[in-house]
Amino acid sequence: MTNPTDKAFPVSWDQFHRDARALAWRLSGQGKFDAIVCITRGGLVPAAIVARELEIRLIETVCIASYHEYKEQGGLEVLKEISRSLIEKYGPGGEGILVVDDLTDTGMTAAKVREMLPKAHFATVYSKPQGREMIDTFVTEVSQDTWIYFPWDLSLQFTPPIHDGAE
C-alpha cells in the first residue's frame, strides 16, 4: 500500500502509450492470446493499446474496486464479474486469455482475478515488488513506496522547482 505523499512518479500520456506498446511488444513473444480481460478502471487504456498491437478483438472487463479516494488500498469489491460466456468459451482456467492492468501494487487485485482465471497470462505496465509475483509480464518496476500518477489523474499546471521544496 502506498501513500500519495511518498515518492511521486508522474506518467504523461506519451510515456504511458510508449510503455503500453512496450508491454505489447514483450507479450508478442509469449504466444497467441485469443481474448483480453482488462481490470477496470486502470486496465482500460493499456488493454486498448495491447489489443490494437496484438490484433485481439475480444475484450472483456472485470471490475474490482480496491483504491478508495485515490489514497489508500482497502478491501476488494468485485463490482462486475467476468462474463459467463467468456469463461464457457475458454474454460474455467482461462487458458488463452490475457489479463491486463495498469499496475500491480500489493498484488491483491491480481490474486482475486487469478482465482477466476488461474491459467490466464497476467500483464501490467507497471509493477511494485510486493505484487510482482502475481504478474507474468510487465514493463517497469517501481519501488513499493512510489505513488504512480497516471495521465488520467493529472492536469497541466505549474510545478515549483525542487529547490523550492517540491517533490
Secondary structure, DSSP 8 states (H G I E B T S, - for coil): ---TTSEEEE--HHHHHHHHHHHHHHHHTS----EEEEEETTTHHHHHHHHHHHT--EEEEEEEEEEETTTEEEEEEEEE---HHHHHHHTTTTTTEEEEEEEESSSHHHHHHHHH-TTSEEEEEEE-GGGGGG-SEEEEE--TTEEEE-GGG--------GGGT--
